[in-house]
Amino acid sequence: MKLLLDEYHQVIVKRLEYLIDFYVQFEHIRPFQDGNGRVGRLLFFKECLNHSIVPFVI
């Protein structure tokens, strides 16, 4: 998880493809016992809004 977040913070311009890749990697790690999908979708939605990308429901 730390490696994923370190890599995420190094990328300056975050495009939709990168955010999707981050979401997939996050879901693969499954850092929580429950709620990983909900947290992952929330992070994806939030980051889309932060980077002026129109979010969509996964």
C-alpha distance matrix in Angstrom:
0.0 3.8 5.4 5.1 6.3 8.6 10.0 10.5 12.5 14.5 15.9 19.1 20.6 18.4 20.5 20.3 19.3 16.2 15.3 16.1 13.9 10.8 12.0 12.5 9.1 7.7 10.7 10.2 7.1 9.1 7.4 11.0 14.2 16.0 15.9 12.8 15.3 16.9 14.0 12.8 16.4 16.9 14.1 15.7 19.1 18.5 17.2 20.1 22.5 21.1 21.8 25.1 24.1 26.0 23.4 24.3 23.5 21.3
3.8 0.0 3.8 5.4 5.2 6.0 8.5 9.7 10.6 12.4 14.7 17.7 19.8 18.3 20.9 21.4 20.6 17.1 16.6 18.0 15.8 12.6 14.5 15.4 12.0 10.9 14.2 13.9 10.8 12.9 10.7 14.0 17.4 19.2 19.0 16.2 18.6 19.8 16.5 15.5 19.0 18.9 15.8 17.4 20.7 19.5 17.8 21.0 23.1 21.2 21.8 25.4 24.9 27.1 25.0 26.3 26.0 24.1
5.4 3.8 0.0 3.8 5.5 5.1 6.1 8.5 10.0 10.7 12.8 16.2 18.3 16.9 19.3 20.1 18.7 15.2 15.5 16.8 14.0 11.5 14.1 14.4 10.8 11.0 14.4 13.5 11.1 14.0 12.8 16.4 19.6 21.4 21.0 17.8 19.7 21.3 18.3 16.5 19.8 20.2 16.9 17.8 21.3 20.4 18.2 21.0 23.5 21.6 21.5 25.1 24.4 26.8 24.9 26.2 26.1 24.0
5.1 5.4 3.8 0.0 3.8 5.5 5.3 6.1 8.8 10.1 11.2 14.6 16.0 14.1 16.2 16.6 15.4 11.9 11.8 13.1 10.5 7.7 10.3 11.0 7.8 7.8 11.5 11.2 9.4 12.2 11.5 15.0 18.4 19.5 18.6 15.2 16.7 18.3 15.3 13.2 16.2 16.9 13.5 14.1 17.7 17.2 14.9 17.5 20.2 18.6 18.5 21.9 20.9 23.2 21.2 22.4 22.4 20.3
6.3 5.2 5.5 3.8 0.0 3.8 5.4 4.9 6.2 8.7 10.2 13.0 14.9 13.2 15.9 16.7 16.3 12.7 12.0 14.2 12.4 9.0 11.4 13.2 10.5 9.5 13.3 13.8 11.8 13.8 12.3 15.3 19.0 19.9 18.7 15.7 17.2 18.1 14.7 13.1 16.0 15.8 12.2 13.4 16.6 15.3 13.1 16.2 18.4 16.3 16.7 20.3 19.9 22.4 20.5 22.2 22.4 20.9
8.6 6.0 5.1 5.5 3.8 0.0 3.8 5.4 5.3 6.4 9.1 12.0 14.6 13.9 16.9 18.4 17.8 14.0 14.2 16.6 14.4 11.6 14.6 16.0 13.1 12.8 16.6 16.7 14.6 17.0 15.4 18.7 22.3 23.5 22.4 19.4 21.0 21.9 18.5 16.9 19.6 19.4 15.7 16.6 19.7 18.2 15.6 18.5 20.6 18.1 18.1 21.8 21.8 24.6 23.2 25.1 25.7 24.2
10.0 8.5 6.1 5.3 5.4 3.8 0.0 3.8 5.5 5.2 6.7 10.3 12.3 11.5 14.2 15.7 14.7 10.9 11.9 14.2 11.7 9.6 13.1 14.2 11.6 12.3 15.9 15.8 14.6 17.3 16.6 20.0 23.5 24.4 23.1 19.8 20.8 22.0 19.0 16.7 19.1 19.4 15.7 15.7 19.0 18.0 14.9 17.3 19.8 17.6 16.8 20.4 20.0 22.9 21.7 23.5 24.3 22.7
10.5 9.7 8.5 6.1 4.9 5.4 3.8 0.0 3.8 5.5 5.6 8.6 10.1 8.7 11.6 13.0 12.7 8.9 9.1 11.9 10.3 7.7 10.9 13.0 11.1 11.1 14.8 15.5 14.6 16.7 16.0 19.0 22.6 23.0 21.3 18.1 18.7 19.5 16.5 14.2 16.2 16.2 12.4 12.4 15.4 14.3 11.1 13.6 16.0 13.8 13.3 16.9 16.5 19.4 18.2 20.3 21.2 20.0
12.5 10.6 10.0 8.8 6.2 5.3 5.5 3.8 0.0 3.8 5.6 7.4 10.0 9.7 13.3 15.3 15.6 11.9 11.9 15.2 14.0 11.3 14.3 16.6 14.7 14.3 18.0 18.9 17.6 19.5 18.2 21.0 24.7 25.2 23.4 20.5 21.4 21.7 18.4 16.6 18.5 17.8 14.0 14.6 17.1 15.1 12.1 14.8 16.5 13.6 13.3 17.2 17.6 20.8 20.0 22.5 23.7 22.9
14.5 12.4 10.7 10.1 8.7 6.4 5.2 5.5 3.8 0.0 3.8 6.2 9.3 10.0 13.4 16.0 15.7 12.1 13.3 16.4 14.7 12.8 16.3 18.1 16.0 16.5 20.1 20.5 19.4 21.8 20.8 23.9 27.6 28.2 26.5 23.4 24.2 24.8 21.7 19.6 21.4 21.0 17.2 17.2 19.8 18.2 14.8 17.0 18.9 16.0 14.9 18.6 19.0 22.4 22.0 24.5 25.9 25.0
15.9 14.7 12.8 11.2 10.2 9.1 6.7 5.6 5.6 3.8 0.0 3.8 5.9 6.5 9.7 12.6 12.4 9.1 10.7 13.9 12.6 11.3 14.8 16.7 15.3 16.1 19.5 20.2 19.8 22.1 21.6 24.6 28.2 28.4 26.4 23.2 23.3 24.0 21.2 18.7 20.0 19.9 16.2 15.5 17.9 16.6 12.9 14.4 16.6 14.1 12.3 15.8 15.9 19.3 19.3 21.7 23.5 22.8
19.1 17.7 16.2 14.6 13.0 12.0 10.3 8.6 7.4 6.2 3.8 0.0 3.8 6.3 9.6 13.0 13.8 11.0 12.2 15.7 15.2 14.0 17.1 19.4 18.5 19.0 22.3 23.4 23.0 25.0 24.4 27.1 30.8 30.7 28.4 25.5 25.4 25.5 22.8 20.5 21.3 20.8 17.3 16.5 18.2 16.5 12.9 14.1 15.6 12.7 10.6 13.9 14.8 18.5 19.1 22.0 24.2 24.0
20.6 19.8 18.3 16.0 14.9 14.6 12.3 10.1 10.0 9.3 5.9 3.8 0.0 3.8 6.3 10.0 11.1 9.2 10.5 13.8 14.0 13.5 16.2 18.5 18.3 19.0 21.9 23.2 23.5 25.3 25.2 27.7 31.2 30.7 28.1 25.2 24.6 24.7 22.4 19.9 20.0 19.8 16.7 15.1 16.4 15.4 11.7 11.8 13.6 11.4 8.4 11.2 11.7 15.4 16.4 19.3 21.8 21.9
18.4 18.3 16.9 14.1 13.2 13.9 11.5 8.7 9.7 10.0 6.5 6.3 3.8 0.0 3.8 6.8 8.2 6.1 6.8 10.2 10.7 10.2 12.6 15.0 15.3 15.8 18.5 20.0 20.5 22.1 22.3 24.7 28.1 27.4 24.7 21.8 21.0 21.2 19.1 16.4 16.4 16.5 13.4 11.5 13.1 12.6 8.8 8.9 11.3 9.8 7.0 9.9 9.5 13.0 13.3 15.9 18.3 18.2
20.5 20.9 19.3 16.2 15.9 16.9 14.2 11.6 13.3 13.4 9.7 9.6 6.3 3.8 0.0 3.8 5.5 5.3 6.4 8.8 10.0 10.8 12.6 14.5 15.6 16.6 18.6 20.2 21.4 22.9 23.7 25.9 29.1 28.1 25.3 22.4 20.9 21.3 19.9 16.8 16.2 16.9 14.5 11.7 13.0 13.4 10.0 8.7 11.6 11.2 8.0 9.6 8.0 11.1 11.7 14.0 16.6 16.5
20.3 21.4 20.1 16.6 16.7 18.4 15.7 13.0 15.3 16.0 12.6 13.0 10.0 6.8 3.8 0.0 3.8 5.4 5.1 6.2 8.6 9.8 10.5 12.4 14.3 15.2 16.6 18.4 20.1 21.2 22.5 24.4 27.2 26.0 23.0 20.2 18.3 18.8 17.9 14.7 13.6 14.9 13.0 9.6 10.8 12.3 9.5 7.4 10.9 11.6 9.1 10.0 7.1 9.1 9.0 10.6 13.1 12.9
19.3 20.6 18.7 15.4 16.3 17.8 14.7 12.7 15.6 15.7 12.4 13.8 11.1 8.2 5.5 3.8 0.0 3.8 5.5 5.2 6.2 8.7 9.9 10.7 12.4 14.2 15.5 16.6 18.6 20.2 21.8 24.1 26.9 25.9 23.3 20.2 18.4 19.7 18.8 15.2 14.8 16.7 14.6 11.3 13.4 15.0 12.2 10.8 14.4 14.9 12.4 13.7 10.9 12.7 12.1 12.9 14.8 13.6
16.2 17.1 15.2 11.9 12.7 14.0 10.9 8.9 11.9 12.1 9.1 11.0 9.2 6.1 5.3 5.4 3.8 0.0 3.8 5.4 5.0 6.2 8.6 9.9 10.5 12.2 14.2 15.3 16.6 18.5 19.5 22.1 25.2 24.6 22.2 18.9 17.8 19.0 17.4 14.0 14.3 15.8 13.0 10.4 13.1 14.0 10.7 10.5 14.1 13.7 11.5 13.8 11.7 14.1 13.3 14.7 16.3 15.0
15.3 16.6 15.5 11.8 12.0 14.2 11.9 9.1 11.9 13.3 10.7 12.2 10.5 6.8 6.4 5.1 5.5 3.8 0.0 3.8 5.4 5.0 6.2 8.7 9.9 10.4 12.3 14.2 15.4 16.6 17.5 19.7 22.7 21.8 19.1 16.0 14.7 15.5 14.0 10.7 10.7 12.0 9.4 6.6 9.4 10.4 7.5 7.6 11.2 11.3 10.0 12.2 10.0 12.0 10.4 11.9 13.2 12.1
16.1 18.0 16.8 13.1 14.2 16.6 14.2 11.9 15.2 16.4 13.9 15.7 13.8 10.2 8.8 6.2 5.2 5.4 3.8 0.0 3.8 5.4 5.0 6.3 8.7 9.8 10.6 12.4 14.4 15.5 17.3 19.3 21.9 20.8 18.2 15.1 13.3 14.7 14.0 10.3 10.1 12.5 10.7 7.5 10.4 12.5 10.4 9.8 13.6 14.4 13.2 14.7 11.8 12.9 10.8 11.0 11.7 9.8
13.9 15.8 14.0 10.5 12.4 14.4 11.7 10.3 14.0 14.7 12.6 15.2 14.0 10.7 10.0 8.6 6.2 5.0 5.4 3.8 0.0 3.8 5.4 5.2 6.2 8.5 9.9 10.6 12.5 14.4 16.2 18.8 21.5 21.1 19.0 15.5 14.4 16.4 15.2 11.5 12.4 14.8 12.5 10.1 13.5 15.0 12.5 12.7 16.5 16.6 15.3 17.4 14.9 16.4 14.5 14.7 15.2 12.9
10.8 12.6 11.5 7.7 9.0 11.6 9.6 7.7 11.3 12.8 11.3 14.0 13.5 10.2 10.8 9.8 8.7 6.2 5.0 5.4 3.8 0.0 3.8 5.5 5.2 6.0 8.6 9.8 10.6 12.4 13.4 16.1 19.1 18.9 16.8 13.3 12.9 14.5 12.6 9.2 10.9 12.5 9.7 8.3 12.0 12.8 10.4 11.7 15.1 14.8 14.2 16.8 14.8 16.6 14.4 15.2 15.4 13.4
12.0 14.5 14.1 10.3 11.4 14.6 13.1 10.9 14.3 16.3 14.8 17.1 16.2 12.6 12.6 10.5 9.9 8.6 6.2 5.0 5.4 3.8 0.0 3.8 5.5 5.1 6.2 8.6 10.0 10.7 12.3 14.3 17.0 16.1 13.8 10.4 9.3 11.1 9.9 6.1 7.5 9.9 8.0 6.4 10.1 11.7 10.3 11.3 14.6 15.1 15.0 17.1 14.8 15.7 12.8 12.9 12.4 10.0
12.5 15.4 14.4 11.0 13.2 16.0 14.2 13.0 16.6 18.1 16.7 19.4 18.5 15.0 14.5 12.4 10.7 9.9 8.7 6.3 5.2 5.5 3.8 0.0 3.8 5.4 5.2 6.2 8.8 10.1 12.6 14.8 17.0 16.5 14.8 11.2 10.1 12.9 12.2 8.6 10.2 13.1 11.6 10.0 13.5 15.4 14.1 14.7 18.2 18.8 18.3 20.3 17.6 18.3 15.5 14.9 14.1 11.0
9.1 12.0 10.8 7.8 10.5 13.1 11.6 11.1 14.7 16.0 15.3 18.5 18.3 15.3 15.6 14.3 12.4 10.5 9.9 8.7 6.2 5.2 5.5 3.8 0.0 3.8 5.4 5.0 6.3 8.8 10.6 13.6 16.2 16.5 15.3 11.5 11.7 14.4 13.0 9.7 12.3 14.6 12.5 11.7 15.5 16.6 15.0 16.3 19.7 19.6 19.3 21.8 19.6 20.8 18.2 18.1 17.4 14.5
7.7 10.9 11.0 7.8 9.5 12.8 12.3 11.1 14.3 16.5 16.1 19.0 19.0 15.8 16.6 15.2 14.2 12.2 10.4 9.8 8.5 6.0 5.1 5.4 3.8 0.0 3.8 5.4 5.3 6.4 7.7 10.3 13.2 13.4 12.0 8.3 9.1 11.4 9.5 6.7 10.0 11.8 9.8 10.1 13.7 14.5 13.5 15.4 18.3 18.2 18.6 21.2 19.3 20.4 17.4 17.5 16.4 13.8
10.7 14.2 14.4 11.5 13.3 16.6 15.9 14.8 18.0 20.1 19.5 22.3 21.9 18.5 18.6 16.6 15.5 14.2 12.3 10.6 9.9 8.6 6.2 5.2 5.4 3.8 0.0 3.8 5.5 5.2 8.1 9.9 11.9 11.5 10.3 6.6 6.7 10.0 9.3 6.7 9.4 12.1 11.2 11.1 14.4 15.9 15.5 16.9 19.8 20.4 20.8 23.0 20.6 21.1 17.8 17.0 15.2 12.2
10.2 13.9 13.5 11.2 13.8 16.7 15.8 15.5 18.9 20.5 20.2 23.4 23.2 20.0 20.2 18.4 16.6 15.3 14.2 12.4 10.6 9.8 8.6 6.2 5.0 5.4 3.8 0.0 3.8 5.5 8.7 11.2 12.8 13.4 13.1 9.5 10.2 13.6 12.9 10.4 13.2 15.8 14.6 14.4 17.8 19.3 18.4 19.8 23.0 23.3 23.4 25.7 23.3 24.0 20.9 20.1 18.5 15.2
7.1 10.8 11.1 9.4 11.8 14.6 14.6 14.6 17.6 19.4 19.8 23.0 23.5 20.5 21.4 20.1 18.6 16.6 15.4 14.4 12.5 10.6 10.0 8.8 6.3 5.3 5.5 3.8 0.0 3.8 5.6 8.9 11.0 12.4 12.6 9.2 11.2 14.0 12.5 10.8 14.2 16.1 14.5 15.2 18.7 19.4 18.6 20.7 23.5 23.3 23.8 26.5 24.6 25.5 22.5 22.2 20.6 17.7
9.1 12.9 14.0 12.2 13.8 17.0 17.3 16.7 19.5 21.8 22.1 25.0 25.3 22.1 22.9 21.2 20.2 18.5 16.6 15.5 14.4 12.4 10.7 10.1 8.8 6.4 5.2 5.5 3.8 0.0 3.8 5.7 7.5 8.6 9.0 5.9 8.5 11.3 10.1 9.3 12.7 14.4 13.6 14.8 17.8 18.7 18.6 20.7 23.2 23.3 24.3 26.8 24.9 25.4 22.0 21.5 19.4 16.6
7.4 10.7 12.8 11.5 12.3 15.4 16.6 16.0 18.2 20.8 21.6 24.4 25.2 22.3 23.7 22.5 21.8 19.5 17.5 17.3 16.2 13.4 12.3 12.6 10.6 7.7 8.1 8.7 5.6 3.8 0.0 3.8 7.0 8.8 9.5 7.0 10.4 12.2 10.0 10.1 13.8 14.5 13.4 15.4 18.3 18.4 18.5 21.1 23.2 22.9 24.2 26.9 25.5 26.3 23.1 23.1 21.2 18.9
11.0 14.0 16.4 15.0 15.3 18.7 20.0 19.0 21.0 23.9 24.6 27.1 27.7 24.7 25.9 24.4 24.1 22.1 19.7 19.3 18.8 16.1 14.3 14.8 13.6 10.3 9.9 11.2 8.9 5.7 3.8 0.0 3.8 5.4 6.8 5.9 9.7 10.8 9.2 10.5 13.8 14.2 14.0 16.3 18.7 18.8 19.6 22.2 23.9 23.9 25.7 28.1 26.7 27.1 23.6 23.4 21.1 19.0
14.2 17.4 19.6 18.4 19.0 22.3 23.5 22.6 24.7 27.6 28.2 30.8 31.2 28.1 29.1 27.2 26.9 25.2 22.7 21.9 21.5 19.1 17.0 17.0 16.2 13.2 11.9 12.8 11.0 7.5 7.0 3.8 0.0 3.8 7.1 7.5 10.8 12.1 11.6 13.1 15.9 16.6 17.0 19.2 21.3 21.8 22.8 25.2 26.8 27.1 29.0 31.1 29.6 29.6 26.0 25.3 22.6 20.5
16.0 19.2 21.4 19.5 19.9 23.5 24.4 23.0 25.2 28.2 28.4 30.7 30.7 27.4 28.1 26.0 25.9 24.6 21.8 20.8 21.1 18.9 16.1 16.5 16.5 13.4 11.5 13.4 12.4 8.6 8.8 5.4 3.8 0.0 3.8 5.8 8.4 9.1 9.5 11.5 13.6 14.3 15.4 17.5 19.0 19.9 21.4 23.4 24.9 25.6 27.6 29.4 27.7 27.4 23.7 22.7 19.8 17.9
15.9 19.0 21.0 18.6 18.7 22.4 23.1 21.3 23.4 26.5 26.4 28.4 28.1 24.7 25.3 23.0 23.3 22.2 19.1 18.2 19.0 16.8 13.8 14.8 15.3 12.0 10.3 13.1 12.6 9.0 9.5 6.8 7.1 3.8 0.0 3.8 5.5 5.3 6.1 8.4 10.0 10.6 12.2 14.2 15.4 16.4 18.2 20.0 21.3 22.3 24.4 25.9 24.3 23.7 20.0 19.1 16.3 14.7
12.8 16.2 17.8 15.2 15.7 19.4 19.8 18.1 20.5 23.4 23.2 25.5 25.2 21.8 22.4 20.2 20.2 18.9 16.0 15.1 15.5 13.3 10.4 11.2 11.5 8.3 6.6 9.5 9.2 5.9 7.0 5.9 7.5 5.8 3.8 0.0 3.8 5.5 5.2 5.9 8.5 9.8 10.4 12.0 14.1 15.2 16.3 18.1 20.0 20.8 22.3 24.2 22.4 22.2 18.6 17.9 15.4 13.2
15.3 18.6 19.7 16.7 17.2 21.0 20.8 18.7 21.4 24.2 23.3 25.4 24.6 21.0 20.9 18.3 18.4 17.8 14.7 13.3 14.4 12.9 9.3 10.1 11.7 9.1 6.7 10.2 11.2 8.5 10.4 9.7 10.8 8.4 5.5 3.8 0.0 3.8 5.5 5.1 6.1 8.5 9.9 10.4 12.1 14.1 15.3 16.4 18.4 19.8 21.1 22.5 20.3 19.7 15.9 14.7 11.9 9.6
16.9 19.8 21.3 18.3 18.1 21.9 22.0 19.5 21.7 24.8 24.0 25.5 24.7 21.2 21.3 18.8 19.7 19.0 15.5 14.7 16.4 14.5 11.1 12.9 14.4 11.4 10.0 13.6 14.0 11.3 12.2 10.8 12.1 9.1 5.3 5.5 3.8 0.0 3.8 5.5 5.3 6.1 8.6 9.9 10.6 12.2 14.2 15.4 16.7 18.3 20.1 21.3 19.5 18.6 14.9 14.0 11.2 10.2
14.0 16.5 18.3 15.3 14.7 18.5 19.0 16.5 18.4 21.7 21.2 22.8 22.4 19.1 19.9 17.9 18.8 17.4 14.0 14.0 15.2 12.6 9.9 12.2 13.0 9.5 9.3 12.9 12.5 10.1 10.0 9.2 11.6 9.5 6.1 5.2 5.5 3.8 0.0 3.8 5.5 5.1 6.1 8.6 9.9 10.4 12.1 14.2 15.4 16.2 18.3 20.0 18.6 18.5 15.0 15.0 13.0 12.0
12.8 15.5 16.5 13.2 13.1 16.9 16.7 14.2 16.6 19.6 18.7 20.5 19.9 16.4 16.8 14.7 15.2 14.0 10.7 10.3 11.5 9.2 6.1 8.6 9.7 6.7 6.7 10.4 10.8 9.3 10.1 10.5 13.1 11.5 8.4 5.9 5.1 5.5 3.8 0.0 3.8 5.4 5.2 6.1 8.6 9.9 10.6 12.2 14.4 15.2 16.5 18.4 16.5 16.6 13.2 13.1 11.4 9.8
16.4 19.0 19.8 16.2 16.0 19.6 19.1 16.2 18.5 21.4 20.0 21.3 20.0 16.4 16.2 13.6 14.8 14.3 10.7 10.1 12.4 10.9 7.5 10.2 12.3 10.0 9.4 13.2 14.2 12.7 13.8 13.8 15.9 13.6 10.0 8.5 6.1 5.3 5.5 3.8 0.0 3.8 5.5 5.0 6.1 8.5 9.9 10.5 12.4 14.2 15.5 16.6 14.4 13.8 10.1 9.6 7.8 6.9
16.9 18.9 20.2 16.9 15.8 19.4 19.4 16.2 17.8 21.0 19.9 20.8 19.8 16.5 16.9 14.9 16.7 15.8 12.0 12.5 14.8 12.5 9.9 13.1 14.6 11.8 12.1 15.8 16.1 14.4 14.5 14.2 16.6 14.3 10.6 9.8 8.5 6.1 5.1 5.4 3.8 0.0 3.8 5.4 5.1 6.1 8.5 9.9 10.8 12.2 14.4 15.5 14.2 13.8 10.4 11.0 9.7 10.1
14.1 15.8 16.9 13.5 12.2 15.7 15.7 12.4 14.0 17.2 16.2 17.3 16.7 13.4 14.5 13.0 14.6 13.0 9.4 10.7 12.5 9.7 8.0 11.6 12.5 9.8 11.2 14.6 14.5 13.6 13.4 14.0 17.0 15.4 12.2 10.4 9.9 8.6 6.1 5.2 5.5 3.8 0.0 3.8 5.5 5.1 6.0 8.5 9.9 10.3 12.2 14.2 13.2 13.8 10.9 12.2 11.8 11.6
15.7 17.4 17.8 14.1 13.4 16.6 15.7 12.4 14.6 17.2 15.5 16.5 15.1 11.5 11.7 9.6 11.3 10.4 6.6 7.5 10.1 8.3 6.4 10.0 11.7 10.1 11.1 14.4 15.2 14.8 15.4 16.3 19.2 17.5 14.2 12.0 10.4 9.9 8.6 6.1 5.0 5.4 3.8 0.0 3.8 5.5 5.3 6.1 8.7 9.9 10.7 12.3 10.4 10.9 7.9 9.1 9.3 9.1
19.1 20.7 21.3 17.7 16.6 19.7 19.0 15.4 17.1 19.8 17.9 18.2 16.4 13.1 13.0 10.8 13.4 13.1 9.4 10.4 13.5 12.0 10.1 13.5 15.5 13.7 14.4 17.8 18.7 17.8 18.3 18.7 21.3 19.0 15.4 14.1 12.1 10.6 9.9 8.6 6.1 5.1 5.5 3.8 0.0 3.8 5.6 5.2 6.4 8.7 10.2 10.8 9.1 8.7 5.6 7.3 7.9 9.3
18.5 19.5 20.4 17.2 15.3 18.2 18.0 14.3 15.1 18.2 16.6 16.5 15.4 12.6 13.4 12.3 15.0 14.0 10.4 12.5 15.0 12.8 11.7 15.4 16.6 14.5 15.9 19.3 19.4 18.7 18.4 18.8 21.8 19.9 16.4 15.2 14.1 12.2 10.4 9.9 8.5 6.1 5.1 5.5 3.8 0.0 3.8 5.5 5.2 6.2 8.8 10.1 9.8 10.4 8.3 10.9 11.7 13.0
17.2 17.8 18.2 14.9 13.1 15.6 14.9 11.1 12.1 14.8 12.9 12.9 11.7 8.8 10.0 9.5 12.2 10.7 7.5 10.4 12.5 10.4 10.3 14.1 15.0 13.5 15.5 18.4 18.6 18.6 18.5 19.6 22.8 21.4 18.2 16.3 15.3 14.2 12.1 10.6 9.9 8.5 6.0 5.3 5.6 3.8 0.0 3.8 5.3 4.9 6.2 8.6 8.2 10.1 8.7 11.6 13.0 13.7
20.1 21.0 21.0 17.5 16.2 18.5 17.3 13.6 14.8 17.0 14.4 14.1 11.8 8.9 8.7 7.4 10.8 10.5 7.6 9.8 12.7 11.7 11.3 14.7 16.3 15.4 16.9 19.8 20.7 20.7 21.1 22.2 25.2 23.4 20.0 18.1 16.4 15.4 14.2 12.2 10.5 9.9 8.5 6.1 5.2 5.5 3.8 0.0 3.8 5.5 5.3 6.2 4.7 6.4 5.5 8.8 11.1 12.4
22.5 23.1 23.5 20.2 18.4 20.6 19.8 16.0 16.5 18.9 16.6 15.6 13.6 11.3 11.6 10.9 14.4 14.1 11.2 13.6 16.5 15.1 14.6 18.2 19.7 18.3 19.8 23.0 23.5 23.2 23.2 23.9 26.8 24.9 21.3 20.0 18.4 16.7 15.4 14.4 12.4 10.8 9.9 8.7 6.4 5.2 5.3 3.8 0.0 3.8 5.4 5.1 5.7 6.7 6.7 10.4 12.7 14.7
21.1 21.2 21.6 18.6 16.3 18.1 17.6 13.8 13.6 16.0 14.1 12.7 11.4 9.8 11.2 11.6 14.9 13.7 11.3 14.4 16.6 14.8 15.1 18.8 19.6 18.2 20.4 23.3 23.3 23.3 22.9 23.9 27.1 25.6 22.3 20.8 19.8 18.3 16.2 15.2 14.2 12.2 10.3 9.9 8.7 6.2 4.9 5.5 3.8 0.0 3.8 5.7 7.6 9.9 10.1 13.7 15.9 17.4
21.8 21.8 21.5 18.5 16.7 18.1 16.8 13.3 13.3 14.9 12.3 10.6 8.4 7.0 8.0 9.1 12.4 11.5 10.0 13.2 15.3 14.2 15.0 18.3 19.3 18.6 20.8 23.4 23.8 24.3 24.2 25.7 29.0 27.6 24.4 22.3 21.1 20.1 18.3 16.5 15.5 14.4 12.2 10.7 10.2 8.8 6.2 5.3 5.4 3.8 0.0 3.8 5.6 8.9 10.0 13.6 16.3 17.6
25.1 25.4 25.1 21.9 20.3 21.8 20.4 16.9 17.2 18.6 15.8 13.9 11.2 9.9 9.6 10.0 13.7 13.8 12.2 14.7 17.4 16.8 17.1 20.3 21.8 21.2 23.0 25.7 26.5 26.8 26.9 28.1 31.1 29.4 25.9 24.2 22.5 21.3 20.0 18.4 16.6 15.5 14.2 12.3 10.8 10.1 8.6 6.2 5.1 5.7 3.8 0.0 3.8 6.5 8.8 12.5 15.7 17.6
24.1 24.9 24.4 20.9 19.9 21.8 20.0 16.5 17.6 19.0 15.9 14.8 11.7 9.5 8.0 7.1 10.9 11.7 10.0 11.8 14.9 14.8 14.8 17.6 19.6 19.3 20.6 23.3 24.6 24.9 25.5 26.7 29.6 27.7 24.3 22.4 20.3 19.5 18.6 16.5 14.4 14.2 13.2 10.4 9.1 9.8 8.2 4.7 5.7 7.6 5.6 3.8 0.0 3.8 6.0 9.3 12.7 14.4
26.0 27.1 26.8 23.2 22.4 24.6 22.9 19.4 20.8 22.4 19.3 18.5 15.4 13.0 11.1 9.1 12.7 14.1 12.0 12.9 16.4 16.6 15.7 18.3 20.8 20.4 21.1 24.0 25.5 25.4 26.3 27.1 29.6 27.4 23.7 22.2 19.7 18.6 18.5 16.6 13.8 13.8 13.8 10.9 8.7 10.4 10.1 6.4 6.7 9.9 8.9 6.5 3.8 0.0 3.8 6.7 10.3 12.7
23.4 25.0 24.9 21.2 20.5 23.2 21.7 18.2 20.0 22.0 19.3 19.1 16.4 13.3 11.7 9.0 12.1 13.3 10.4 10.8 14.5 14.4 12.8 15.5 18.2 17.4 17.8 20.9 22.5 22.0 23.1 23.6 26.0 23.7 20.0 18.6 15.9 14.9 15.0 13.2 10.1 10.4 10.9 7.9 5.6 8.3 8.7 5.5 6.7 10.1 10.0 8.8 6.0 3.8 0.0 3.8 6.9 9.3
24.3 26.3 26.2 22.4 22.2 25.1 23.5 20.3 22.5 24.5 21.7 22.0 19.3 15.9 14.0 10.6 12.9 14.7 11.9 11.0 14.7 15.2 12.9 14.9 18.1 17.5 17.0 20.1 22.2 21.5 23.1 23.4 25.3 22.7 19.1 17.9 14.7 14.0 15.0 13.1 9.6 11.0 12.2 9.1 7.3 10.9 11.6 8.8 10.4 13.7 13.6 12.5 9.3 6.7 3.8 0.0 3.8 6.4
23.5 26.0 26.1 22.4 22.4 25.7 24.3 21.2 23.7 25.9 23.5 24.2 21.8 18.3 16.6 13.1 14.8 16.3 13.2 11.7 15.2 15.4 12.4 14.1 17.4 16.4 15.2 18.5 20.6 19.4 21.2 21.1 22.6 19.8 16.3 15.4 11.9 11.2 13.0 11.4 7.8 9.7 11.8 9.3 7.9 11.7 13.0 11.1 12.7 15.9 16.3 15.7 12.7 10.3 6.9 3.8 0.0 3.8
21.3 24.1 24.0 20.3 20.9 24.2 22.7 20.0 22.9 25.0 22.8 24.0 21.9 18.2 16.5 12.9 13.6 15.0 12.1 9.8 12.9 13.4 10.0 11.0 14.5 13.8 12.2 15.2 17.7 16.6 18.9 19.0 20.5 17.9 14.7 13.2 9.6 10.2 12.0 9.8 6.9 10.1 11.6 9.1 9.3 13.0 13.7 12.4 14.7 17.4 17.6 17.6 14.4 12.7 9.3 6.4 3.8 0.0
